Amino acid sequence: MATDRSDARVELGKRGEEAAAAYLERLGYQIVDRNWRTKVGEIDIVALDGETLVLCEVKTRRSRRTGTPEDAVSATKQRRIARLAEAYLTSAGISGCPVRFDVIGLLVLAEDRALLRHHRAAFVLGD
């Protein structure tokens, strides 16, 4: 039973990330990487918005029972993403480029509809 719930959460997360990536592409962002992982964690979406490298955390929820999807990006999670960003930049050999942290929250309203909120520059490196 727990596996079914875990599988459903993983699938919900994948669908949310797909929707977020499609949304960013419609805005003209160039998706550079998806689900970039280290032993510390994962960056959901890495994209270019013009000359700015955008590291995007995507949170998808079926209800607001535990708050909005964006509420899940706590200060602890932000610090982890900032550490991951430094690792990403080092591994990709990127320096001197502006970096921005965005959060996209999706609240599923129906099987084929979701409310998407995009928070540009949701937090900054070093916060």
N, C-alpha and C positions, 0 to 999 in steps of 0.2 A: 504494500500500500504506500509506504513512504517513497518507494522508487517512482510510482506513478506521479506523486505530487512533485518530486524532484524533476522528473522528465517534463512535466507540464510547466514548471518554472523556467527550466532551461529553454524550452520552446517559446515561451512568452518573451523571454529576454532576447532570443534570436530574432523573433518577429519585430520587436521594438527596435533593435539595432538596424535591421533591414529598412524599416520605415524611416529611422533617423538619417541613415546614409542617403536614402533616396531624396529626402527633404533637403539635406545639405547640397546634394548635387543639383537639385532644382534651383537652389540659390546661387549656383555657380562655383561652389567649393569643389576642389579637386581632392578626391579621397586618395590618400597616400598609403594608408595601412589600416587594417582592421584587426581587432583582437590581438594586439601586440602584447606578448607575455614574457614575464620573467618569473623567478621564484617568489618575488615580492608581490606580484599582482598583474593586472592587465589594463591596458588602455583600450577602450572600446573602439574609438575612431580617431585616426590622425588624418587631418586634412589641411589643405592650403586654402586660405581665404586671401587671395591676392598674394602678397609677400609674407603674410602672417601664418605661422604654423599653429594650427588649432588642435588641441587635445581635448576630445569630447567624451564626457562620461554620459552614458545613456541609462536611464532608469525607467522601467515599465512596471505598472501596477494595474491590477483589476479593480481596486477600490481605494478609497481614501481612509479606510479604517485605521491604518497606522500612519496617516499623514499623506502629503502629496508625494509623488515619486521623487521629486527634487529634495525633499526632506531627508532622504536616505544618503545624501551626499554630505555627511557630517564633516566637522573640522578634522577628525581623524582620517576620514576617507580623502579629504582634500590634501592633507599632508602626504598620504601614501601616493596619490596621483602626482604630486609635485616631485616626489622621489623617483617615481617611474618616468616622469618627463625628463629628468636629468639623465637617467640611464638610456632613454630612447635617443636623446640628442647626442650623447657620447657614442652610442653604438652606430648611429647613422652618420656620424662625423659632421654634425650640424653645429655651427656656432655663429653668433652674431645676428641671428634671425629673430624677429619678434615672435614671441610665443604667447598664446592666449588659451585660457581654460574655459570651455563652454560646458554647460550641462543641458541635456535635453531630457525632459520628463514626458512620458506618455501615460495617459490614463485611458485604459480600454473602456469604451462606452458600449460597444456591441462587437460582434465577431468581425465586422468589416469597418469599424469606425473607432477612432481614438482621438483624444484631445492631446495635441502636441504643444509643449511650451519649450521655447528655445531661450536659454539664458546665456547671452554673449558675455564673455568676461565675468563669469560667475564668481571666480576667485583668482588671486594672483599668486605667482610663484613666491614662496617665502612667507606667506601669511601664516 
